[in-house]
Structures are given as structure tokens and as C-alpha cells.
Amino acid sequence: MKKLIFLITLLVAALSSNAHAANRWFSFGANHSNLGALASPGQITDTFTLSGPPVPVLVDFELRGYGSLDGDNAYRDVFNLALNGRTVLTATWDLGGGGANVVYYNPEDALIHPVSHGSFAGGSVYVSIPMLWLQSGLNTLTFSYSGDPQGLADEGWGINYVSVTQVPEPATYALLLAGLGLLGLMTRRKAGRLAA
């Protein structure tokens, strides 16, 4: 039992040391749904400051398509996401305008779930990027659309919400998994002794 308490204490210490290393747990949220439909081309930029060393974060957001926002077709509208000027996602989706859903650039393995509500009925895309690194100081997250200007009477886009949340660093995950493995091994050994 003492070994089990020691292991649990070690795991908790590993997780809390990651948070203390960054001096605090970082999170940022924004809701831009009050902006309504924006014309393409256009952009929305969120800025936030990280005091302390760089940290890994999970980025989630919901993109909204209005009217006939196009996927990959004759009127292709292209979405781009950049963190501190570096592109982390480029894609196009059928959000009421037809065309194919195509991801052109996704180096960070974003999880993407597009939903079209039908012709001229818009749609939405839910995006989750499991790990991006924020830099110390000022950070900028820029959402933008490019394509032929078709006017808000035809199509528009917007960002409903943005969430940026610090995640444990990979080394902390490794410590956690190692501790859980030891815990499982100890439990099996104890169960084997009790059965004997």
C-alpha cells in the first residue's frame, strides 16, 4: 500500500511540476459569433500574451459558413489558420456552395469535422488541433478566407468560438504512462499473491 501511495504522489508531482514550470496554467477563449457573416476575402485575429516559457496548447474552434461558401469548385473559397505568422491549416469546405472538401495543408494533424446544411444553407466546421506551441510574449492566431469576392448576399464566413488551452508536455505524459504501467504491474502481482 505504501508503494501505491508513493506512485500516486509521484504522478501528481510530475503533473503539477509541468504547471509550475510555466508559472501558471494558460488558457484563452473568444467568441466572435456576434460579428455575424464576414465577407471573403477577410480575416479575424486574436492576440494574447504568454508570460513565462513557451507552452504546448490545444486549439479548438468552430468555423461558420453562411449562404453558399464554396468548397473546391469553380468559385473555391480557401480557409487559412496561422499562429504567429506560420500557417498551420489550409483547406476548403462545402458550406452551402457545393464543391469538394479538401485539406491542402495540415502539418499539425488537426481533427476536422465539416457539416454542410445544403445548397445556400451554410454549414460549420469543427476543428481541433492537438498540439501547437505558444511563444513567450505576444501570440497571434489569424483566421482568414481568400477567394473571389462574391458579396455577403451570396456567401460569408465567421468564427463562433476559439479555445486555446495548455496541455501537459510530452515528457509529463511519458512519466504519467510509466507510473500507470508500474501501478498496473503492482496490482497484478498483488492479485497473483492473493490468488495463490
Accessible surface in RSA format (square Angstrom, percent):
REM  Atomic radii and reference values for relative SASA: ProtOr
REM  Chains: A
REM  Algorithm: Lee & Richards
REM  Probe-radius: 1.40
REM  Slices: 20
REM RES _ NUM      All-atoms   Total-Side   Main-Chain    Non-polar    All polar
REM                ABS   REL    ABS   REL    ABS   REL    ABS   REL    ABS   REL
RES MET A   1   152.93  79.2 114.42  75.7  38.51  91.7 105.34  89.6  47.59  63.0
RES LYS A   2   180.06  87.8 172.49 105.8   7.57  18.0 116.77 105.1  63.29  67.4
RES LYS A   3   148.77  72.6 145.50  89.3   3.27   7.8  91.26  82.1  57.51  61.3
RES LEU A   4    53.05  29.5  53.05  38.0   0.00   0.0  53.05  37.3   0.00   0.0
RES ILE A   5    99.21  56.5  98.20  73.2   1.01   2.4  99.06  71.3   0.15   0.4
RES PHE A   6   131.29  65.7 127.06  78.7   4.23  11.0 131.02  79.4   0.26   0.8
RES LEU A   7    11.76   6.6  11.76   8.4   0.00   0.0  11.76   8.3   0.00   0.0
RES ILE A   8    84.24  47.9  84.16  62.7   0.08   0.2  84.24  60.7   0.00   0.0
RES THR A   9    82.01  58.3  77.49  78.6   4.51  10.8  65.29  87.7  16.72  25.3
RES LEU A  10    88.35  49.2  84.94  60.8   3.41   8.6  87.88  61.7   0.47   1.3
RES LEU A  11    17.73   9.9  17.61  12.6   0.12   0.3  17.73  12.4   0.00   0.0
RES VAL A  12    90.70  59.7  89.60  81.1   1.11   2.7  90.31  78.5   0.40   1.1
RES ALA A  13    49.55  45.6  43.43  67.0   6.12  13.9  47.49  66.9   2.06   5.5
RES ALA A  14    12.79  11.8   5.10   7.9   7.69  17.5  11.08  15.6   1.72   4.5
RES LEU A  15    68.35  38.1  62.93  45.0   5.42  13.6  63.14  44.3   5.21  14.0
RES SER A  16    45.37  38.3  39.27  52.4   6.10  14.0  31.79  67.7  13.58  19.0
RES SER A  17    62.36  52.7  55.84  74.5   6.51  15.0  41.41  88.2  20.95  29.4
RES ASN A  18    11.14   7.7   5.27   5.1   5.87  14.1   5.79  13.9   5.35   5.2
RES ALA A  19    24.74  22.7  24.29  37.5   0.45   1.0  24.55  34.6   0.19   0.5
RES HIS A  20   133.49  73.0 122.27  85.0  11.22  28.7  82.82  85.4  50.67  59.0
RES ALA A  21    64.71  59.5  41.32  63.8  23.39  53.2  54.33  76.5  10.38  27.5
RES ALA A  22     3.57   3.3   3.14   4.9   0.43   1.0   3.30   4.6   0.27   0.7
RES ASN A  23   113.77  78.5  82.10  79.3  31.67  76.3  26.54  63.9  87.23  84.3
RES ARG A  24    84.87  35.6  74.53  38.0  10.34  24.6  67.05  91.6  17.82  10.8
RES TRP A  25   110.68  44.4  87.23  42.2  23.44  55.0  76.68  40.9  34.00  55.2
RES PHE A  26    13.30   6.7  11.79   7.3   1.51   3.9  13.30   8.1   0.00   0.0
RES SER A  27    77.46  65.5  53.89  71.9  23.57  54.3  18.46  39.3  59.00  82.7
RES PHE A  28    48.24  24.1  37.85  23.4  10.39  27.0  45.37  27.5   2.87   8.2
RES GLY A  29    55.76  68.8   0.00   N/A  55.76  68.8  25.09  68.9  30.67  68.7
RES ALA A  30    25.05  23.0  10.38  16.0  14.67  33.4  20.78  29.3   4.27  11.3
RES ASN A  31   100.76  69.5  76.02  73.5  24.74  59.6  28.04  67.5  72.72  70.3
RES HIS A  32    30.24  16.5  27.69  19.2   2.55   6.5  18.30  18.9  11.93  13.9
RES SER A  33    55.17  46.6  40.14  53.6  15.03  34.6  23.93  51.0  31.24  43.8
RES ASN A  34   132.56  91.4  91.00  87.9  41.56 100.1  49.20 118.4  83.37  80.6
RES LEU A  35    91.52  51.0  68.26  48.8  23.27  58.5  71.97  50.5  19.55  52.6
RES GLY A  36    26.99  33.3   0.00   N/A  26.99  33.3  25.24  69.3   1.75   3.9
RES ALA A  37    36.85  33.9  19.97  30.8  16.88  38.4  19.97  28.1  16.88  44.7
RES LEU A  38    42.92  23.9  41.21  29.5   1.71   4.3  42.92  30.1   0.00   0.0
RES ALA A  39    46.92  43.1  39.36  60.7   7.56  17.2  39.79  56.0   7.13  18.9
RES SER A  40     5.80   4.9   0.17   0.2   5.63  13.0   0.22   0.5   5.58   7.8
RES PRO A  41    77.63  56.6  59.81  54.5  17.82  64.8  60.09  49.6  17.54 109.0
RES GLY A  42    27.66  34.1   0.00   N/A  27.66  34.1  25.23  69.2   2.43   5.5
RES GLN A  43   115.94  64.8  90.02  65.8  25.92  61.7  23.15  49.3  92.79  70.4
RES ILE A  44    14.64   8.3   9.88   7.4   4.76  11.5  14.64  10.5   0.00   0.0
RES THR A  45    58.87  41.9  30.51  30.9  28.36  67.6  28.34  38.1  30.53  46.2
RES ASP A  46     9.89   6.9   7.49   7.5   2.40   5.7   2.40   5.6   7.49   7.5
RES THR A  47    75.89  54.0  56.30  57.1  19.59  46.7  24.19  32.5  51.70  78.2
RES PHE A  48    15.90   8.0   7.27   4.5   8.63  22.5  15.90   9.6   0.00   0.0
RES THR A  49    86.26  61.4  69.15  70.1  17.11  40.8  48.34  64.9  37.92  57.3
RES LEU A  50     1.29   0.7   0.27   0.2   1.01   2.5   0.27   0.2   1.01   2.7
RES SER A  51    73.81  62.4  65.96  88.0   7.85  18.1  49.64 105.7  24.17  33.9
RES GLY A  52    26.92  33.2   0.00   N/A  26.92  33.2  15.00  41.2  11.92  26.7
RES PRO A  53    61.07  44.5  55.07  50.2   6.00  21.8  60.17  49.7   0.90   5.6
RES PRO A  54    67.68  49.3  60.96  55.6   6.72  24.4  60.96  50.3   6.72  41.8
RES VAL A  55     1.82   1.2   1.82   1.7   0.00   0.0   1.82   1.6   0.00   0.0
RES PRO A  56     0.00   0.0   0.00   0.0   0.00   0.0   0.00   0.0   0.00   0.0
RES VAL A  57     0.00   0.0   0.00   0.0   0.00   0.0   0.00   0.0   0.00   0.0
RES LEU A  58    53.73  29.9  53.27  38.1   0.47   1.2  53.27  37.4   0.47   1.3
RES VAL A  59     1.29   0.9   1.29   1.2   0.00   0.0   1.29   1.1   0.00   0.0
RES ASP A  60    33.87  23.7  33.87  33.7   0.00   0.0   9.61  22.6  24.26  24.2
RES PHE A  61     0.11   0.1   0.00   0.0   0.11   0.3   0.00   0.0   0.11   0.3
RES GLU A  62    23.14  13.3  23.14  17.5   0.00   0.0   0.07   0.1  23.07  18.8
RES LEU A  63     0.00   0.0   0.00   0.0   0.00   0.0   0.00   0.0   0.00   0.0
RES ARG A  64    81.43  34.2  81.43  41.5   0.00   0.0   6.86   9.4  74.57  45.2
RES GLY A  65     0.00   0.0   0.00   N/A   0.00   0.0   0.00   0.0   0.00   0.0
RES TYR A  66    53.29  24.9  51.32  29.2   1.98   5.1  43.92  33.0   9.38  11.6
RES GLY A  67    24.88  30.7   0.00   N/A  24.88  30.7  16.88  46.3   8.00  17.9
RES SER A  68     6.05   5.1   6.03   8.0   0.02   0.0   3.87   8.2   2.18   3.1
RES LEU A  69     0.00   0.0   0.00   0.0   0.00   0.0   0.00   0.0   0.00   0.0
RES ASP A  70     6.53   4.6   6.53   6.5   0.00   0.0   0.00   0.0   6.53   6.5
RES GLY A  71     0.00   0.0   0.00   N/A   0.00   0.0   0.00   0.0   0.00   0.0
RES ASP A  72    52.58  36.8  40.05  39.9  12.53  29.6   2.87   6.7  49.71  49.6
RES ASN A  73    54.89  37.8  31.83  30.8  23.06  55.5  34.27  82.5  20.62  19.9
RES ALA A  74    94.84  87.2  53.21  82.1  41.63  94.7  66.67  93.9  28.17  74.6
RES TYR A  75   121.30  56.6 120.42  68.5   0.88   2.3  72.89  54.8  48.42  59.7
RES ARG A  76   111.54  46.8 100.50  51.2  11.04  26.3  10.19  13.9 101.35  61.4
RES ASP A  77     0.00   0.0   0.00   0.0   0.00   0.0   0.00   0.0   0.00   0.0
RES VAL A  78    30.16  19.8  29.41  26.6   0.74   1.8  29.41  25.6   0.74   2.0
RES PHE A  79     0.00   0.0   0.00   0.0   0.00   0.0   0.00   0.0   0.00   0.0
RES ASN A  80    38.34  26.4  38.34  37.0   0.00   0.0  15.10  36.3  23.24  22.5
RES LEU A  81     0.00   0.0   0.00   0.0   0.00   0.0   0.00   0.0   0.00   0.0
RES ALA A  82    12.31  11.3  12.10  18.7   0.21   0.5  12.10  17.0   0.21   0.6
RES LEU A  83     6.87   3.8   4.97   3.6   1.90   4.8   4.97   3.5   1.90   5.1
RES ASN A  84    50.55  34.9  20.69  20.0  29.86  71.9  20.14  48.5  30.41  29.4
RES GLY A  85    72.32  89.2   0.00   N/A  72.32  89.2  37.16 102.0  35.17  78.8
RES ARG A  86   118.61  49.8 112.60  57.4   6.01  14.3  72.75  99.4  45.86  27.8
RES THR A  87    45.06  32.0  39.59  40.1   5.46  13.0  16.02  21.5  29.04  43.9
RES VAL A  88     0.01   0.0   0.00   0.0   0.01   0.0   0.00   0.0   0.01   0.0
RES LEU A  89     0.00   0.0   0.00   0.0   0.00   0.0   0.00   0.0   0.00   0.0
RES THR A  90    24.28  17.3  24.28  24.6   0.00   0.0  19.74  26.5   4.53   6.9
RES ALA A  91     0.00   0.0   0.00   0.0   0.00   0.0   0.00   0.0   0.00   0.0
RES THR A  92     0.00   0.0   0.00   0.0   0.00   0.0   0.00   0.0   0.00   0.0
RES TRP A  93     2.21   0.9   2.21   1.1   0.00   0.0   0.02   0.0   2.19   3.6
RES ASP A  94    34.27  24.0  32.64  32.5   1.63   3.9   4.19   9.9  30.08  30.0
RES LEU A  95     0.02   0.0   0.02   0.0   0.00   0.0   0.02   0.0   0.00   0.0
RES GLY A  96     1.36   1.7   0.00   N/A   1.36   1.7   0.66   1.8   0.70   1.6
RES GLY A  97    20.36  25.1   0.00   N/A  20.36  25.1   6.21  17.0  14.15  31.7
RES GLY A  98    30.43  37.5   0.00   N/A  30.43  37.5  27.03  74.2   3.40   7.6
RES GLY A  99    37.71  46.5   0.00   N/A  37.71  46.5  12.75  35.0  24.96  55.9
RES ALA A 100    53.15  48.9  43.38  66.9   9.77  22.2  51.32  72.3   1.82   4.8
RES ASN A 101    83.39  57.5  54.01  52.2  29.38  70.7  17.64  42.4  65.75  63.6
RES VAL A 102    45.13  29.7  41.57  37.6   3.56   8.6  45.05  39.1   0.08   0.2
RES VAL A 103    67.37  44.3  39.55  35.8  27.82  67.0  39.55  34.4  27.82  75.4
RES TYR A 104    89.37  41.7  53.70  30.6  35.67  92.8  58.98  44.3  30.39  37.5
RES TYR A 105   105.52  49.3 102.05  58.1   3.47   9.0  71.56  53.8  33.96  41.9
RES ASN A 106    43.68  30.1  26.17  25.3  17.51  42.2   9.97  24.0  33.71  32.6
RES PRO A 107    61.75  45.0  24.72  22.5  37.03 134.6  38.22  31.6  23.53 146.2
RES GLU A 108    43.83  25.2  35.15  26.6   8.68  20.7   3.67   7.1  40.17  32.8
RES ASP A 109   103.60  72.6  99.29  98.8   4.31  10.2  28.32  66.6  75.29  75.1
RES ALA A 110     9.39   8.6   0.07   0.1   9.33  21.2   0.07   0.1   9.33  24.7
RES LEU A 111   121.70  67.8 116.92  83.6   4.78  12.0 119.91  84.2   1.79   4.8
RES ILE A 112    44.56  25.4  12.07   9.0  32.49  78.3  12.80   9.2  31.77  86.2
RES HIS A 113   110.56  60.4 110.32  76.7   0.24   0.6  73.02  75.3  37.54  43.7
RES PRO A 114    41.40  30.2  25.76  23.5  15.64  56.9  26.01  21.5  15.39  95.7
RES VAL A 115    52.18  34.3  48.02  43.5   4.16  10.0  52.18  45.3   0.00   0.0
RES SER A 116    50.18  42.4  21.48  28.7  28.71  66.1  18.71  39.8  31.48  44.1
RES HIS A 117   106.44  58.2  76.23  53.0  30.21  77.3  54.59  56.3  51.86  60.3
RES GLY A 118    34.25  42.2   0.00   N/A  34.25  42.2  33.24  91.2   1.01   2.3
RES SER A 119    97.33  82.2  65.61  87.6  31.73  73.1  48.01 102.2  49.33  69.1
RES PHE A 120   135.30  67.7 114.04  70.6  21.26  55.3 114.11  69.2  21.18  60.6
RES ALA A 121    53.00  48.7  30.52  47.1  22.49  51.2  40.24  56.7  12.76  33.8
RES GLY A 122     1.16   1.4   0.00   N/A   1.16   1.4   1.16   3.2   0.00   0.0
RES GLY A 123     0.02   0.0   0.00   N/A   0.02   0.0   0.00   0.0   0.02   0.0
RES SER A 124     6.92   5.8   6.92   9.2   0.00   0.0   3.22   6.8   3.70   5.2
RES VAL A 125     0.00   0.0   0.00   0.0   0.00   0.0   0.00   0.0   0.00   0.0
RES TYR A 126    92.52  43.2  89.86  51.1   2.66   6.9  58.55  44.0  33.97  41.9
RES VAL A 127     4.54   3.0   0.00   0.0   4.54  11.0   0.92   0.8   3.62   9.8
RES SER A 128    28.62  24.2  28.30  37.8   0.32   0.7  19.06  40.6   9.57  13.4
RES ILE A 129     0.01   0.0   0.01   0.0   0.00   0.0   0.01   0.0   0.00   0.0
RES PRO A 130    60.21  43.9  54.23  49.4   5.98  21.7  54.71  45.2   5.50  34.2
RES MET A 131    54.80  28.4  47.82  31.6   6.98  16.6  34.31  29.2  20.49  27.1
RES LEU A 132     1.84   1.0   0.14   0.1   1.70   4.3   1.84   1.3   0.00   0.0
RES TRP A 133   117.53  47.2 104.46  50.6  13.06  30.7  88.57  47.2  28.95  47.0
RES LEU A 134     2.01   1.1   0.70   0.5   1.31   3.3   1.06   0.7   0.95   2.6
RES GLN A 135    84.43  47.2  82.60  60.4   1.83   4.3  27.54  58.6  56.88  43.1
RES SER A 136    59.25  50.1  41.15  54.9  18.10  41.7  35.37  75.3  23.88  33.5
RES GLY A 137    28.52  35.2   0.00   N/A  28.52  35.2  26.83  73.6   1.69   3.8
RES LEU A 138   107.00  59.6  95.75  68.5  11.25  28.3  95.75  67.2  11.25  30.3
RES ASN A 139     0.08   0.1   0.00   0.0   0.08   0.2   0.08   0.2   0.00   0.0
RES THR A 140    38.15  27.1  38.15  38.7   0.00   0.0  27.63  37.1  10.52  15.9
RES LEU A 141     0.84   0.5   0.84   0.6   0.00   0.0   0.84   0.6   0.00   0.0
RES THR A 142    28.33  20.1  28.09  28.5   0.23   0.6  15.84  21.3  12.49  18.9
RES PHE A 143     0.00   0.0   0.00   0.0   0.00   0.0   0.00   0.0   0.00   0.0
RES SER A 144    24.41  20.6  24.41  32.6   0.00   0.0  11.08  23.6  13.33  18.7
RES TYR A 145     3.38   1.6   0.00   0.0   3.38   8.8   0.42   0.3   2.96   3.6
RES SER A 146    59.80  50.5  59.31  79.2   0.49   1.1  40.51  86.3  19.29  27.0
RES GLY A 147    28.31  34.9   0.00   N/A  28.31  34.9  17.18  47.2  11.12  24.9
RES ASP A 148    84.77  59.4  82.69  82.3   2.08   4.9  17.80  41.9  66.97  66.8
RES PRO A 149   105.36  76.8  82.87  75.5  22.49  81.7  83.15  68.7  22.21 138.0
RES GLN A 150    52.51  29.4  25.00  18.3  27.50  65.5  21.56  45.9  30.95  23.5
RES GLY A 151    39.03  48.1   0.00   N/A  39.03  48.1  32.71  89.8   6.32  14.2
RES LEU A 152    99.41  55.4  72.71  52.0  26.70  67.1  73.01  51.3  26.39  71.0
RES ALA A 153   116.22 106.9  67.27 103.8  48.96 111.4  79.77 112.3  36.45  96.6
RES ASP A 154    34.25  24.0  30.34  30.2   3.92   9.3  19.06  44.9  15.19  15.2
RES GLU A 155     3.86   2.2   1.68   1.3   2.18   5.2   2.85   5.5   1.01   0.8
RES GLY A 156     0.19   0.2   0.00   N/A   0.19   0.2   0.13   0.4   0.06   0.1
RES TRP A 157     0.00   0.0   0.00   0.0   0.00   0.0   0.00   0.0   0.00   0.0
RES GLY A 158     3.40   4.2   0.00   N/A   3.40   4.2   3.40   9.3   0.00   0.0
RES ILE A 159     0.84   0.5   0.00   0.0   0.84   2.0   0.00   0.0   0.84   2.3
RES ASN A 160    29.77  20.5  29.34  28.4   0.43   1.0   7.12  17.1  22.65  21.9
RES TYR A 161    84.56  39.5  84.56  48.1   0.00   0.0  61.04  45.9  23.52  29.0
RES VAL A 162     3.00   2.0   0.00   0.0   3.00   7.2   0.00   0.0   3.00   8.1
RES SER A 163    36.70  31.0  36.67  48.9   0.03   0.1  18.41  39.2  18.29  25.6
RES VAL A 164     0.26   0.2   0.21   0.2   0.05   0.1   0.21   0.2   0.05   0.1
RES THR A 165    46.90  33.4  46.90  47.5   0.00   0.0  34.69  46.6  12.21  18.5
RES GLN A 166     5.03   2.8   1.73   1.3   3.31   7.9   0.00   0.0   5.03   3.8
RES VAL A 167    21.03  13.8  20.69  18.7   0.34   0.8  21.03  18.3   0.00   0.0
RES PRO A 168    29.48  21.5  29.48  26.9   0.00   0.0  29.48  24.3   0.00   0.0
RES GLU A 169    55.52  31.9  55.52  42.0   0.00   0.0   4.14   8.0  51.39  42.0
RES PRO A 170    75.86  55.3  69.93  63.7   5.93  21.6  71.77  59.3   4.09  25.4
RES ALA A 171    72.49  66.7  61.62  95.1  10.87  24.7  68.99  97.2   3.50   9.3
RES THR A 172     9.70   6.9   9.11   9.2   0.59   1.4   0.54   0.7   9.16  13.9
RES TYR A 173    93.98  43.9  93.86  53.4   0.12   0.3  67.81  51.0  26.17  32.3
RES ALA A 174    60.27  55.4  50.20  77.5  10.07  22.9  56.45  79.5   3.82  10.1
RES LEU A 175    99.94  55.7  96.09  68.7   3.85   9.7  96.97  68.1   2.97   8.0
RES LEU A 176    45.83  25.5  45.53  32.6   0.29   0.7  45.83  32.2   0.00   0.0
RES LEU A 177   120.55  67.1 112.83  80.7   7.72  19.4 113.05  79.4   7.50  20.2
RES ALA A 178    59.85  55.0  44.48  68.6  15.37  35.0  57.02  80.3   2.83   7.5
RES GLY A 179     4.59   5.7   0.00   N/A   4.59   5.7   3.77  10.3   0.83   1.8
RES LEU A 180    86.32  48.1  78.26  56.0   8.06  20.3  78.58  55.2   7.74  20.8
RES GLY A 181    44.49  54.9   0.00   N/A  44.49  54.9  38.72 106.2   5.78  12.9
RES LEU A 182    91.49  51.0  89.99  64.4   1.50   3.8  90.44  63.5   1.04   2.8
RES LEU A 183    43.27  24.1  43.27  31.0   0.00   0.0  43.27  30.4   0.00   0.0
RES GLY A 184    31.76  39.2   0.00   N/A  31.76  39.2  30.27  83.1   1.49   3.3
RES LEU A 185    71.26  39.7  71.26  51.0   0.00   0.0  71.26  50.0   0.00   0.0
RES MET A 186    52.67  27.3  47.90  31.7   4.76  11.3  42.75  36.3   9.92  13.1
RES THR A 187    83.97  59.7  77.77  78.8   6.19  14.8  69.16  92.9  14.81  22.4
RES ARG A 188   165.50  69.5 156.48  79.8   9.02  21.5  74.70 102.1  90.79  55.0
RES ARG A 189   155.51  65.3 145.90  74.4   9.60  22.9  48.05  65.7 107.46  65.1
RES LYS A 190   106.69  52.0 106.69  65.5   0.00   0.0  65.80  59.2  40.89  43.6
RES ALA A 191    56.01  51.5  47.33  73.0   8.69  19.8  51.42  72.4   4.59  12.2
RES GLY A 192    42.50  52.4   0.00   N/A  42.50  52.4  34.66  95.1   7.83  17.5
RES ARG A 193   169.84  71.3 151.02  77.0  18.82  44.8  74.03 101.2  95.81  58.1
RES LEU A 194   139.92  77.9 111.25  79.6  28.67  72.1 114.82  80.6  25.10  67.5
RES ALA A 195    93.29  85.8  50.74  78.3  42.55  96.8  62.94  88.6  30.35  80.4
RES ALA A 196   118.14 108.6  51.54  79.5  66.60 151.5  86.54 121.9  31.59  83.7
END  Absolute sums over single chains surface
CHAIN  1 A    10108.2       7999.1       2109.1       6652.1       3456.0
END  Absolute sums over all chains
TOTAL         10108.2       7999.1       2109.1       6652.1       3456.0
